[in-house]
Amino acid sequence: MSERSGADGSPPAPHAAVAAAPAPHPAPTRIVTERLVVRQPRPQDDAVQAFAVIDAERDRLHRWLPWVPNIRTAGDEQAFLDRVVGWWEAHEQFHWLVFERDTYAFVGSVGTARVAWDQGLVELGYWIAQAYEGQGLVTEAVRGVQRACFAMGFHRVEIRCSSGNTRSAAIPKRLGYQLDAQLREERIEHGARVDTLVYSLLRTDNAAEPGTDPPRGLRVSDAGRRQPRIRRIICQPEPRQRGDDRRRGP
Ligand SMILES: CC(C)(COP(=O)(O)OP(=O)(O)OC[C@H]1O[C@@H](n2cnc3c(N)ncnc32)[C@H](O)[C@@H]1OP(=O)(O)O)[C@@H](O)C(=O)NCCC(=O)NCCS
């Protein structure tokens, strides 16, 4: 669903049958895939270009993303990205920005819409600039992020979308998610009652490819695996210090 639902701050619901919540593993701040760099936002550097896409494609994005009208200026976007960094440090929510690896061009975003550490559950959302649609870039970014989620200790990755959003639904389908449910008229979208599709991928599913990723500081070569779209994924935390090189590109 929307990748900007934000942290609601509510305490985790107790559940008698569930084992103790795993200690949160840090989210990788940088994931490199075959064509993309998927990284933690740098609010000051990124707000203007992210806002430029949101502003130019307002109608197209708002068709499916309810938060779009809240972003009226680059300052609004920077304030959101600042919150993202805060949520990240608190292990509450994670939003990655996606850049083309070769050109450093801003492409879009993949982020969490819901994080339930106590349930081992994370829900992902995404959007991409129109110029980059139709190339499999979101599928590639989501594959990298879901893999990171499993390495962080999550058991279930969920993707929810409106039943009318066929481009969005195609992504979990392409990645081998299971359709768990079609929630009838679960929400109102632009004045119409619409169904929600709920897709899931479990860490134990064959399509999950959780690999043997340790939770942080890692370099995983997938060269020998049968993965058609990603030859190699590197997940490594961003250096803590900000240097000039961090401003040159993703
Ligand atoms: C939903 C959205 C993210 C999907 O973007 P997308 O570009 O269609 O998704 P991908 O980047 O994975 O590209 C898939 C397409 O690339 C094609 N493709 C080309 N090369 C590919 C490759 N190497 N791997 C996979 N697919 C590839 C696929 O066949 C598919 O094309 P098709 O739509 O003609 O079948 C995008 O339409 C969007 O931002 N919509 C507005 C916001 C939104 O709805 N967000 C989701 C809310 S739930």
The ligand as an SDF file (V2000), in Angstrom:
LIG
                    3D

 48 50  0  0  0  0  0  0  0  0999 V2000
    3.3530    0.5280   -9.4990 C   0  0  0  0  0  0  0  0  0  0  0  0
    4.6660    0.9370  -10.1580 C   0  0  0  0  0  0  0  0  0  0  0  0
    5.7160    1.1480   -9.0770 C   0  0  0  0  0  0  0  0  0  0  0  0
    5.0700   -0.1860  -11.1130 C   0  0  0  0  0  0  0  0  0  0  0  0
    6.1810    0.2210  -11.8600 O   0  0  0  0  0  0  0  0  0  0  0  0
    6.6990   -0.6870  -13.0900 P   0  0  0  0  0  0  0  0  0  0  0  0
    7.7260    0.0950  -13.7850 O   0  0  0  0  0  0  0  0  0  0  0  0
    5.5450   -1.1970  -13.8630 O   0  0  0  0  0  0  0  0  0  0  0  0
    7.3530   -1.9420  -12.3510 O   0  0  0  0  0  0  0  0  0  0  0  0
    8.7850   -2.5290  -12.7280 P   0  0  0  0  0  0  0  0  0  0  0  0
    9.7880   -1.4360  -12.6320 O   0  0  0  0  0  0  0  0  0  0  0  0
    9.0010   -3.7160  -11.8990 O   0  0  0  0  0  0  0  0  0  0  0  0
    8.6490   -2.8960  -14.2860 O   0  0  0  0  0  0  0  0  0  0  0  0
    7.8390   -3.9650  -14.7280 C   0  0  0  0  0  0  0  0  0  0  0  0
    7.6790   -3.8490  -16.2240 C   0  0  0  0  0  0  0  0  0  0  0  0
    8.9710   -3.8320  -16.8210 O   0  0  0  0  0  0  0  0  0  0  0  0
    9.0920   -4.9450  -17.7230 C   0  0  0  0  0  0  0  0  0  0  0  0
   10.5050   -5.3690  -17.6410 N   0  0  0  0  0  0  0  0  0  0  0  0
   11.4420   -4.9880  -18.5450 C   0  0  0  0  0  0  0  0  0  0  0  0
   12.6360   -5.4530  -18.1550 N   0  0  0  0  0  0  0  0  0  0  0  0
   12.4280   -6.1400  -17.0080 C   0  0  0  0  0  0  0  0  0  0  0  0
   13.2790   -6.8340  -16.1370 C   0  0  0  0  0  0  0  0  0  0  0  0
   14.5920   -6.9010  -16.3650 N   0  0  0  0  0  0  0  0  0  0  0  0
   12.7500   -7.4210  -15.0300 N   0  0  0  0  0  0  0  0  0  0  0  0
   11.4300   -7.3410  -14.7760 C   0  0  0  0  0  0  0  0  0  0  0  0
   10.5730   -6.6790  -15.5740 N   0  0  0  0  0  0  0  0  0  0  0  0
   11.0670   -6.0870  -16.6780 C   0  0  0  0  0  0  0  0  0  0  0  0
    8.0670   -5.9270  -17.2460 C   0  0  0  0  0  0  0  0  0  0  0  0
    7.6840   -6.8040  -18.2690 O   0  0  0  0  0  0  0  0  0  0  0  0
    6.9610   -4.9890  -16.8770 C   0  0  0  0  0  0  0  0  0  0  0  0
    6.3780   -4.4780  -18.0370 O   0  0  0  0  0  0  0  0  0  0  0  0
    4.7950   -4.5110  -18.3040 P   0  0  0  0  0  0  0  0  0  0  0  0
    4.1980   -3.5290  -17.3300 O   0  0  0  0  0  0  0  0  0  0  0  0
    4.6700   -4.0730  -19.7080 O   0  0  0  0  0  0  0  0  0  0  0  0
    4.3630   -5.9060  -18.0240 O   0  0  0  0  0  0  0  0  0  0  0  0
    4.5090    2.2550  -10.9650 C   0  0  0  0  0  0  0  0  0  0  0  0
    3.5430    2.0720  -11.9620 O   0  0  0  0  0  0  0  0  0  0  0  0
    4.1270    3.4490  -10.0890 C   0  0  0  0  0  0  0  0  0  0  0  0
    4.9800    4.1210   -9.5370 O   0  0  0  0  0  0  0  0  0  0  0  0
    2.8090    3.7070   -9.9920 N   0  0  0  0  0  0  0  0  0  0  0  0
    2.3240    4.8390   -9.1870 C   0  0  0  0  0  0  0  0  0  0  0  0
    2.4930    4.6030   -7.6960 C   0  0  0  0  0  0  0  0  0  0  0  0
    1.9030    3.2880   -7.2410 C   0  0  0  0  0  0  0  0  0  0  0  0
    0.8890    2.8180   -7.7440 O   0  0  0  0  0  0  0  0  0  0  0  0
    2.5420    2.6680   -6.2370 N   0  0  0  0  0  0  0  0  0  0  0  0
    2.0890    1.4190   -5.6700 C   0  0  0  0  0  0  0  0  0  0  0  0
    1.0090    1.6350   -4.6710 C   0  0  0  0  0  0  0  0  0  0  0  0
    0.3960    0.0880   -4.0260 S   0  0  0  0  0  0  0  0  0  0  0  0
  1  2  1  0
  2  3  1  0
  2  4  1  0
  2 36  1  0
  4  5  1  0
  5  6  1  0
  6  7  2  0
  6  8  1  0
  6  9  1  0
  9 10  1  0
 10 11  2  0
 10 12  1  0
 10 13  1  0
 13 14  1  0
 14 15  1  0
 15 16  1  0
 15 30  1  0
 16 17  1  0
 17 18  1  0
 17 28  1  0
 18 19  1  0
 18 27  1  0
 19 20  2  0
 20 21  1  0
 21 22  1  0
 21 27  2  0
 22 23  1  0
 22 24  2  0
 24 25  1  0
 25 26  2  0
 26 27  1  0
 28 29  1  0
 28 30  1  0
 30 31  1  0
 31 32  1  0
 32 33  2  0
 32 34  1  0
 32 35  1  0
 36 37  1  0
 36 38  1  0
 38 39  2  0
 38 40  1  0
 40 41  1  0
 41 42  1  0
 42 43  1  0
 43 44  2  0
 43 45  1  0
 45 46  1  0
 46 47  1  0
 47 48  1  0
M  END
$$$$
